[in-house]
Amino acid sequence: MGKELELDVDIVTLLTDEGEVDCGIITVLKLDEKEYIAVSPLDEEGELSEEVWFYQFERDASGGDEHDIAFIEDEDEYEQVVDKFDEWLDTLEFEE
């Protein structure tokens, strides 16, 4: 991103192959009746890193906060999510 965007983010801990990773939730995107979550690992200072990870997001059906995330297996679906995220970023930059 060429310009720094200030985002208030919630923190989620993901279990990866390297262990637990604290990530900031950047946004939840809706695409074709599915939701996807964009997160960024936090650096040593607790700030968002340059990386953005995308997952399919399924809300807790009971209304609680036990949501599920899953890898996006389909390459075309993943690219569509990345494109949707880029559009979202463009909207943020336009609003500022």
N, CA, C and O atoms as a DFTB+ gen file, in Angstrom:
384 C
 N C O
     1  1       0.840      -1.167       0.000
     2  2       0.000       0.000       0.000
     3  2       0.889       1.236       0.000
     4  3       1.778       1.362       0.842
     5  1       0.665       2.114      -0.905
     6  2       1.473       3.299      -0.999
     7  2       1.222       4.271       0.140
     8  3       2.150       4.955       0.573
     9  1       0.009       4.351       0.633
    10  2      -0.377       5.295       1.664
    11  2      -0.775       4.523       2.911
    12  3      -1.438       3.489       2.828
    13  1      -0.362       5.037       4.078
    14  2      -0.711       4.366       5.329
    15  2      -2.173       4.611       5.664
    16  3      -2.625       5.756       5.666
    17  1      -2.904       3.565       5.941
    18  2      -4.293       3.679       6.363
    19  2      -4.374       3.309       7.839
    20  3      -3.833       2.285       8.256
    21  1      -5.038       4.125       8.614
    22  2      -5.226       3.842      10.025
    23  2      -6.488       3.003      10.188
    24  3      -7.578       3.435       9.813
    25  1      -6.342       1.811      10.746
    26  2      -7.475       0.931      10.957
    27  2      -7.538       0.516      12.416
    28  3      -6.519       0.152      13.002
    29  1      -8.724       0.567      13.010
    30  2      -8.923      -0.020      14.327
    31  2      -9.237      -1.490      14.095
    32  3     -10.188      -1.818      13.385
    33  1      -8.444      -2.377      14.690
    34  2      -8.625      -3.797      14.405
    35  2      -8.813      -4.595      15.687
    36  3      -8.262      -4.267      16.737
    37  1      -9.606      -5.649      15.567
    38  2      -9.721      -6.648      16.622
    39  2      -8.629      -7.675      16.393
    40  3      -8.151      -7.844      15.271
    41  1      -8.238      -8.356      17.450
    42  2      -7.160      -9.336      17.378
    43  2      -7.749     -10.749      17.470
    44  3      -8.653     -11.015      18.261
    45  1      -7.210     -11.643      16.639
    46  2      -7.572     -13.049      16.669
    47  2      -6.274     -13.853      16.671
    48  3      -5.298     -13.456      16.034
    49  1      -6.258     -14.968      17.376
    50  2      -5.083     -15.837      17.394
    51  2      -5.358     -17.037      16.512
    52  3      -6.321     -17.772      16.727
    53  1      -4.492     -17.231      15.504
    54  2      -4.629     -18.354      14.584
    55  2      -3.565     -19.397      14.891
    56  3      -2.441     -19.056      15.258
    57  1      -3.918     -20.656      14.741
    58  2      -2.966     -21.749      14.893
    59  2      -2.436     -22.107      13.512
    60  3      -3.188     -22.577      12.658
    61  1      -1.137     -21.885      13.290
    62  2      -0.507     -22.164      12.003
    63  2       0.522     -23.266      12.172
    64  3       0.722     -23.771      13.276
    65  1       1.173     -23.639      11.083
    66  2       2.232     -24.643      11.152
    67  2       3.384     -24.194      12.042
    68  3       4.096     -25.024      12.608
    69  1       3.570     -22.860      12.169
    70  2       4.643     -22.311      12.989
    71  2       4.204     -22.059      14.429
    72  3       4.996     -21.568      15.233
    73  1       2.970     -22.382      14.766
    74  2       2.445     -22.147      16.109
    75  2       1.357     -21.088      16.085
    76  3       0.774     -20.802      15.040
    77  1       1.090     -20.509      17.250
    78  2       0.054     -19.494      17.351
    79  2       0.561     -18.160      16.819
    80  3       1.688     -17.754      17.099
    81  1      -0.289     -17.484      16.046
    82  2       0.049     -16.184      15.475
    83  2      -1.094     -15.224      15.770
    84  3      -2.241     -15.469      15.395
    85  1      -0.764     -14.120      16.451
    86  2      -1.760     -13.080      16.672
    87  2      -1.899     -12.270      15.391
    88  3      -0.910     -11.840      14.797
    89  1      -3.149     -12.071      14.977
    90  2      -3.436     -11.339      13.745
    91  2      -4.489     -10.280      14.013
    92  3      -5.377     -10.453      14.848
    93  1      -4.370      -9.191      13.290
    94  2      -5.399      -8.166      13.323
    95  2      -6.415      -8.443      12.235
    96  3      -6.052      -8.727      11.093
    97  1      -7.684      -8.362      12.588
    98  2      -8.747      -8.533      11.595
    99  2      -8.885      -7.217      10.848
   100  3      -9.201      -6.188      11.445
   101  1      -8.648      -7.251       9.548
   102  2      -8.726      -6.040       8.743
   103  2     -10.161      -5.784       8.312
   104  3     -10.682      -4.684       8.494
   105  1     -10.797      -6.793       7.744
   106  2     -12.188      -6.642       7.304
   107  2     -12.785      -8.012       7.019
   108  3     -12.076      -9.009       6.880
   109  1     -14.104      -8.031       6.936
   110  2     -14.842      -9.204       6.473
   111  2     -15.520      -8.779       5.177
   112  3     -16.203      -7.756       5.123
   113  1     -15.322      -9.578       4.140
   114  2     -15.855      -9.278       2.812
   115  2     -16.946     -10.278       2.453
   116  3     -16.863     -11.449       2.823
   117  1     -17.956      -9.825       1.740
   118  2     -19.004     -10.727       1.263
   119  2     -18.877     -10.854      -0.246
   120  3     -18.769      -9.855      -0.957
   121  1     -18.890     -12.089      -0.727
   122  2     -18.746     -12.369      -2.150
   123  2     -19.545     -13.623      -2.476
   124  3     -19.288     -14.689      -1.916
   125  1     -20.503     -13.500      -3.372
   126  2     -21.324     -14.640      -3.802
   127  2     -21.912     -15.416      -2.631
   128  3     -21.763     -16.635      -2.545
   129  1     -22.584     -14.700      -1.731
   130  2     -23.286     -15.310      -0.593
   131  2     -22.363     -15.960       0.430
   132  3     -22.844     -16.616       1.355
   133  1     -21.049     -15.795       0.288
   134  2     -20.091     -16.301       1.282
   135  2     -19.370     -15.108       1.889
   136  3     -19.290     -14.034       1.292
   137  1     -18.849     -15.324       3.093
   138  2     -18.047     -14.284       3.729
   139  2     -16.600     -14.746       3.823
   140  3     -16.311     -15.934       3.967
   141  1     -15.705     -13.776       3.737
   142  2     -14.269     -14.021       3.812
   143  2     -13.664     -13.016       4.769
   144  3     -14.152     -11.893       4.890
   145  1     -12.606     -13.415       5.446
   146  2     -11.959     -12.533       6.403
   147  2     -10.531     -12.256       5.929
   148  3      -9.829     -13.152       5.459
   149  1     -10.125     -11.005       6.063
   150  2      -8.762     -10.590       5.753
   151  2      -8.082     -10.262       7.073
   152  3      -8.566      -9.427       7.838
   153  1      -6.957     -10.920       7.339
   154  2      -6.211     -10.687       8.574
   155  2      -4.755     -10.408       8.234
   156  3      -4.273     -10.752       7.155
   157  1      -4.066      -9.779       9.178
   158  2      -2.649      -9.499       9.004
   159  2      -1.922      -9.871      10.288
   160  3      -2.330      -9.450      11.370
   161  1      -0.841     -10.662      10.181
   162  2      -0.070     -10.996      11.381
   163  2       0.468      -9.716      12.026
   164  3       0.818      -8.760      11.335
   165  1       0.526      -9.714      13.349
   166  2       1.056      -8.564      14.060
   167  2       2.568      -8.700      14.206
   168  3       3.086      -9.797      14.416
   169  1       3.270      -7.571      14.094
   170  2       4.729      -7.595      14.270
   171  2       5.061      -7.508      15.763
   172  3       4.166      -7.562      16.606
   173  1       6.342      -7.374      16.080
   174  2       6.796      -7.364      17.475
   175  2       6.186      -6.220      18.287
   176  3       6.007      -6.346      19.498
   177  1       5.866      -5.098      17.622
   178  2       5.272      -3.945      18.309
   179  2       3.750      -4.024      18.373
   180  3       3.105      -3.105      18.877
   181  1       3.172      -5.109      17.868
   182  2       1.726      -5.257      17.869
   183  2       1.035      -4.513      16.745
   184  3      -0.173      -4.282      16.795
   185  1       1.805      -4.136      15.723
   186  2       1.262      -3.433      14.564
   187  2       1.018      -4.427      13.430
   188  3       1.654      -5.479      13.370
   189  1       0.092      -4.084      12.533
   190  2      -0.163      -4.932      11.370
   191  2       1.086      -5.022      10.514
   192  3       1.777      -4.025      10.308
   193  1       1.376      -6.209      10.019
   194  2       2.510      -6.395       9.115
   195  2       2.073      -6.063       7.690
   196  3       0.931      -5.664       7.463
   197  1       2.966      -6.226       6.755
   198  2       2.651      -5.981       5.342
   199  2       1.850      -7.126       4.727
   200  3       1.222      -6.950       3.683
   201  1       1.866      -8.291       5.360
   202  2       1.171      -9.470       4.824
   203  2      -0.325      -9.396       5.097
   204  3      -0.754      -8.873       6.125
   205  1      -1.113      -9.924       4.166
   206  2      -2.552     -10.078       4.373
   207  2      -2.902     -11.518       4.018
   208  3      -2.565     -12.010       2.941
   209  1      -3.583     -12.178       4.944
   210  2      -4.030     -13.549       4.733
   211  2      -5.547     -13.544       4.586
   212  3      -6.244     -12.793       5.268
   213  1      -6.049     -14.388       3.694
   214  2      -7.486     -14.465       3.434
   215  2      -7.996     -15.869       3.758
   216  3      -7.359     -16.872       3.436
   217  1      -9.159     -15.912       4.402
   218  2      -9.807     -17.177       4.746
   219  2     -11.306     -17.059       4.499
   220  3     -11.872     -15.966       4.506
   221  1     -11.934     -18.213       4.280
   222  2     -13.389     -18.233       4.257
   223  2     -13.846     -18.092       5.708
   224  3     -13.245     -18.669       6.614
   225  1     -14.903     -17.328       5.918
   226  2     -15.362     -16.993       7.262
   227  2     -16.792     -17.465       7.437
   228  3     -17.662     -17.134       6.632
   229  1     -17.040     -18.240       8.490
   230  2     -18.391     -18.707       8.783
   231  2     -18.769     -18.257      10.184
   232  3     -18.142     -18.637      11.173
   233  1     -19.815     -17.435      10.239
   234  2     -20.264     -16.906      11.529
   235  2     -20.907     -18.007      12.375
   236  3     -21.478     -18.965      11.853
   237  1     -20.800     -17.845      13.668
   238  2     -21.426     -18.738      14.634
   239  2     -22.935     -18.681      14.430
   240  3     -23.543     -17.628      14.621
   241  1     -23.542     -19.791      14.048
   242  2     -24.973     -19.840      13.744
   243  2     -25.838     -19.560      14.971
   244  3     -26.996     -19.165      14.832
   245  1     -25.287     -19.760      16.172
   246  2     -26.058     -19.532      17.390
   247  2     -26.028     -18.070      17.827
   248  3     -26.652     -17.699      18.821
   249  1     -25.288     -17.230      17.068
   250  2     -25.204     -15.817      17.419
   251  2     -24.075     -15.498      18.379
   252  3     -23.905     -14.348      18.783
   253  1     -23.301     -16.510      18.747
   254  2     -22.174     -16.302      19.655
   255  2     -20.945     -15.803      18.917
   256  3     -21.035     -15.309      17.793
   257  1     -19.798     -15.938      19.565
   258  2     -18.565     -15.453      18.952
   259  2     -17.585     -16.582      18.628
   260  3     -16.378     -16.355      18.548
   261  1     -18.100     -17.785      18.443
   262  2     -17.280     -18.942      18.072
   263  2     -17.348     -19.148      16.560
   264  3     -17.935     -20.119      16.083
   265  1     -16.745     -18.229      15.816
   266  2     -16.777     -18.276      14.361
   267  2     -15.714     -19.246      13.846
   268  3     -14.746     -19.545      14.545
   269  1     -15.900     -19.731      12.628
   270  2     -14.941     -20.638      12.003
   271  2     -14.305     -19.966      10.800
   272  3     -14.940     -19.176      10.101
   273  1     -13.034     -20.292      10.567
   274  2     -12.380     -19.878       9.339
   275  2     -11.808     -21.121       8.673
   276  3     -11.482     -22.106       9.336
   277  1     -11.694     -21.055       7.359
   278  2     -11.172     -22.191       6.591
   279  2     -10.330     -21.664       5.437
   280  3     -10.559     -20.566       4.930
   281  1      -9.359     -22.460       5.038
   282  2      -8.549     -22.104       3.879
   283  2      -9.432     -22.001       2.639
   284  3     -10.427     -22.716       2.512
   285  1      -9.065     -21.120       1.744
   286  2      -9.744     -21.010       0.454
   287  2      -8.981     -21.927      -0.492
   288  3      -7.882     -21.590      -0.932
   289  1      -9.550     -23.073      -0.803
   290  2      -8.869     -24.099      -1.596
   291  2      -8.823     -23.773      -3.087
   292  3      -7.837     -24.073      -3.761
   293  1      -9.891     -23.158      -3.600
   294  2     -10.003     -22.892      -5.031
   295  2      -9.227     -21.627      -5.404
   296  3      -9.454     -20.561      -4.831
   297  1      -8.317     -21.753      -6.361
   298  2      -7.460     -20.640      -6.768
   299  2      -8.260     -19.474      -7.357
   300  3      -7.963     -18.314      -7.071
   301  1      -9.275     -19.777      -8.178
   302  2     -10.110     -18.725      -8.763
   303  2     -10.891     -17.978      -7.683
   304  3     -11.003     -16.753      -7.717
   305  1     -11.421     -18.726      -6.737
   306  2     -12.156     -18.121      -5.627
   307  2     -11.220     -17.208      -4.818
   308  3     -11.602     -16.104      -4.432
   309  1     -10.001     -17.679      -4.568
   310  2      -9.017     -16.884      -3.831
   311  2      -8.734     -15.566      -4.561
   312  3      -8.697     -14.505      -3.938
   313  1      -8.536     -15.636      -5.873
   314  2      -8.257     -14.434      -6.665
   315  2      -9.429     -13.452      -6.624
   316  3      -9.224     -12.239      -6.603
   317  1     -10.649     -13.975      -6.614
   318  2     -11.829     -13.114      -6.522
   319  2     -11.856     -12.380      -5.177
   320  3     -12.228     -11.209      -5.107
   321  1     -11.460     -13.078      -4.121
   322  2     -11.415     -12.465      -2.794
   323  2     -10.346     -11.374      -2.754
   324  3     -10.578     -10.300      -2.200
   325  1      -9.186     -11.640      -3.334
   326  2      -8.115     -10.641      -3.384
   327  2      -8.592      -9.405      -4.158
   328  3      -8.345      -8.275      -3.736
   329  1      -9.264      -9.617      -5.271
   330  2      -9.795      -8.497      -6.059
   331  2     -10.809      -7.692      -5.245
   332  3     -10.792      -6.462      -5.276
   333  1     -11.685      -8.380      -4.522
   334  2     -12.685      -7.709      -3.681
   335  2     -11.991      -6.897      -2.583
   336  3     -12.424      -5.789      -2.266
   337  1     -10.924      -7.437      -2.005
   338  2     -10.155      -6.728      -0.984
   339  2      -9.515      -5.469      -1.575
   340  3      -9.540      -4.408      -0.952
   341  1      -8.947      -5.589      -2.768
   342  2      -8.354      -4.428      -3.436
   343  2      -9.397      -3.337      -3.674
   344  3      -9.110      -2.153      -3.497
   345  1     -10.604      -3.733      -4.075
   346  2     -11.695      -2.768      -4.260
   347  2     -12.019      -2.087      -2.934
   348  3     -12.239      -0.876      -2.898
   349  1     -12.049      -2.853      -1.848
   350  2     -12.327      -2.308      -0.520
   351  2     -11.252      -1.296      -0.137
   352  3     -11.567      -0.225       0.381
   353  1      -9.982      -1.628      -0.388
   354  2      -8.888      -0.697      -0.094
   355  2      -9.034       0.591      -0.895
   356  3      -8.840       1.683      -0.362
   357  1      -9.376       0.463      -2.172
   358  2      -9.575       1.644      -3.010
   359  2     -10.671       2.543      -2.439
   360  3     -10.548       3.767      -2.457
   361  1     -11.741       1.932      -1.935
   362  2     -12.834       2.695      -1.333
   363  2     -12.346       3.457      -0.109
   364  3     -12.702       4.619       0.083
   365  1     -11.525       2.803       0.727
   366  2     -10.984       3.469       1.921
   367  2     -10.120       4.660       1.541
   368  3     -10.244       5.740       2.118
   369  1      -9.248       4.455       0.571
   370  2      -8.355       5.534       0.146
   371  2      -9.141       6.684      -0.459
   372  3      -8.777       7.844      -0.266
   373  1     -10.208       6.389      -1.184
   374  2     -11.048       7.421      -1.781
   375  2     -11.749       8.242      -0.708
   376  3     -11.873       9.461      -0.833
   377  1     -12.209       7.566       0.355
   378  2     -12.921       8.250       1.423
   379  2     -12.018       9.169       2.215
   380  3     -12.491      10.160       2.772
   381  1     -10.720       8.867       2.283
   382  2      -9.781       9.732       3.003
   383  2      -9.387      10.818       2.090
   384  3      -8.596      11.683       2.465
